[in-house]
Amino acid sequence: MGGRRESPYRGLAAALLRDGPVAAPQRPAGPVVVALPAEIDIANADGVGEQLRSAVTPGVTIVIADLTSTVFCDSSGMRHLLLAHDYAAGHDAQLRLAVPPRSCAPDPEADGP
């Protein structure tokens, strides 16, 4: 009963002595901004998707698709934005869209009834 108790940390200390100190966790990288072209259509949508996917790298948790200069995006462009969103989510990252304020967007009723 009066025996010596073994420390629960003994194995950890031995591992540290054997393997060296554990590296400190790396701080996550800041957001990555990908500037997108003025027009996104079937001709360049694949490239836009590739740009967005390539921005998702280890440590990156937020990718911002900068659409502030984009004035046209067809369904193929929208498809690649959605695919990039799913790709980012699958790699524990977020895809966020930066768009111009509503006041800068064209008014669909400006041409008349």
N, C-alpha and C positions, 0 to 999 in steps of 0.2 A: 503494500500500500504506500509505502514511503518512497517508491521509485520515482525516477526522474521522468517528467512528461516531455514528450517530443513536441517541438514547435510545429504548428501547421505550416509555417513559412519556410521550413528547412529546405523543402524541394525547390521553392522559388529562389531562395538565395543560391543554392547550388547551380540552378539553371542560369542565373545572372552571372555567376562567376565563370561558368563554362561558356556561355554564349555571348557575353558582353551585355552592355546596357541596351534596353529597348529604345528605338528611335521615338522621339516625340511625335505625336500625331501631326500630320501636315494640316495647315490651315487651308480651308477650301479656297479655290481660286475665285476671283470676282466674276461678275457676269461677263459673258463674251457677247459682243455686239456684232451682228452680221448685217451689213448694209445691203439692201436688196435693190434691184434695178427699177427704173421708172415703169417698165412694163414687164409683167410676168405672164407668159403665154406658152403654148405648146412648144414653141421654138427654144425656150430657155428654162422651162420648168424643171427639167431633169437636173440641170446645173444648179439651180436654186436649191433643190432638195439636197444635192450633194454638199453644197456649201453649209447648209444648216446641220446636216448629219456630221460633217467633219468637225464642226465646232464643239460637238459633244465628246470631250476627252476626259480621261481620269481626273477627278478633282473639280471639274466644272459642274456646277449645280444649276446654273441659270444661263440660258442662251436667249438673247433678245434679237428677234427678227425685226430689223429697222425698216419699216414700211413707210416712213415719213416722206420719201421721195417717190413712192409708187403711186401711179395714177390709174393703172389698169392691172387687173389680175383675173384671168379667166379660170374656168373650172379645173384645168390641169394644174395651174398654180395653187389653187385652193387644195387640191388633192395632195400636192407635195408639202404644203404647210401642215396638213393633218397627219401625213406620214411622218414628218419630222417631229411633230408633237408626240406621236406614239413611240418613235425611236428614242426621244429624250426620256420619256417616262420609263421606258424599259431599261434605261441606264441611270435611274435615280436622279434625273435632271428635269428641269422645267423649260418649256419653250414659251416665251412671252412675246407678244406682238407690240411693237411701238408704232402707233398710227397717229396721223395728224388729228388735232382737235376737231370736233364735229363742225365747228364754225368754218373750218378750212375745206371740209368735204363739199363736193359739188351738190347742189340742190337739184334732186331729180324733177321737181316741179317748176324749175326756173324757165323751162322752154314753153310753158303754157299747159293748158288742160289736155 
